[in-house]
Amino acid sequence: MSTSTLETGDAWLQPAEEFQSLFEDAPVAYHEIDTQGVVRRVNRTECELLGFSRDEMLGRPIWRYLVSDDQNASQERIRSKMKRAGPIPPSERVFVRRDGITVTLEVHENHILDSAGSVIGIRTTMLDITARKRAERAEEGLRRIENKHRRFFEEDVAANYIAAPDGQILECNPAFLLLFGFNSVDEALATTIASLYPHPDAWRVFLKTLQENRLLRYSNVELRRRNGGAIQVIQNVVGAFNERGELVEIRGHVIDDTERKLSEEALARKTAELARSNKELELFAYVASHDLQEPLRMVSSYTQLLARRYRGRLGSDADEFIEFAVDGAKRMQTLINDLLAYARVGTRGGEFKVTSAAAAVEMAVKNLRAAVEDSRASVHCGTLPTLFADPLQFGQLFQNLIGNAIKYRQMAPPEIRITCDELAGDWRFLVQDNGIGIDPKYADRIFQIFQRLHNQKEYSGTGIGLAICKKIVERHGGRIWVESQPEQGSSFFFTVPKNGGTHA
Ligand code: ADP
């Protein structure tokens, strides 16, 4: 920046007339200030830029018009510039116009010197670069976004590609090379996405779907690796279209799904196998227990006949032996009946119907009337819902739980509370008693078939009741568990999905 020297004594002369309009309407704002910072000359462009009239500006300090964030610093800067001649480097500064709008100006300043070479002022040209700055910032933002996207594209664990409409690969990331077995980007770029499809028809279907839907979301498809090996993938593909609706670019995001697919298939096979063997076992238990009933009935009735007819006539040993036989036959009968009931849950389950849980409880209590009366038990029932279930099995479920609550009581008469609340899309039932309780370490075991915590002398039973409960609840798509402490009573919870259980 050169410093200019005015030849005449009066440094603030008007420019020659022919330059007047050039000066006024120049594309840059222009002003001159004296050493006090007072505006001595200003062109129309600057007046319009800042929103003040020339009359308002002339004769007043420039910082009243060129308003920046820090006015004090502005004044100080001007003062220090006045102190010594020499080049003033251009700067970019932000000012607030009269209307409150912020502008960025590129400021060029020169000293005005008198004939003796002393600084008598500063002349300033200012270029409004607000729009350019905004564009630069926008461009910078775009560049940052673009970089971010590129990093996503490149560093993604998913295989990403961009391809032409004919499938020609234009760009791909390292995960893509790895997934499809390419040795280099060049090798991939020499190939087409079409060649990754097992059959040209599959590729055509893909293109047609993309044309119609513009994008494919979570599409499961089998593709080929470079060496011909099949891979299962999930892909999200977006088509880019021109204004005529023609596909111009394909952008794909591919995730290897082979492992999951294989294990899913293996799991499905195992589940089917398990279901089949479960069914077989159930059928076996059913047939076996059903067919055992008949001969057992014979044994039982004849031993009872023996007991009746020959008691006291064959000696005391014989009486005792016959007692044992009668007792054993009875126990075996109960066992087989229970086993049959267990097998029937799966094999002879009824239709699911709209079922009142309260009615199921009522039926259970009715069936248990003798036990309820003998033990002077009280059963309190909260508000219970109506739900989609097998009504008979639901009754059986409550009967087993209430029956146990009575059987495993303490000295005091049993108090049984049945309530239900909602829990994450399920009905959660609770059958609570004040009985002997259960050590939490047996909380899982008691639901297994034949698992008992007591011998026959303490409490009679077969250890099937809770296994039946579990089977019924699971057939309804729920689960059952117990929360208890010894001598603290037990809380048996079970859930049933509100939207209707599974119907096996
Ligand atoms: P069973 O009553 O024939 O033994 P269950 O399958 O009904 O068979 O119960 C298994 C075991 O769980 C019982 O032997 C008992 O120890 C325990 N149990 C079940 N219900 C209760 C209860 N309400 N309070 C305490 N213990 C219980």
Residues whose N, C-alpha, C, O or C-beta is under 5 A from the ligand:
A	BS01	ADP	N404 A405 Y408 G435 I436 G437 I438 I446 Q451 R452 L453 H454 S460 G461 T462 G463 I464 G465 L466 A467 S490
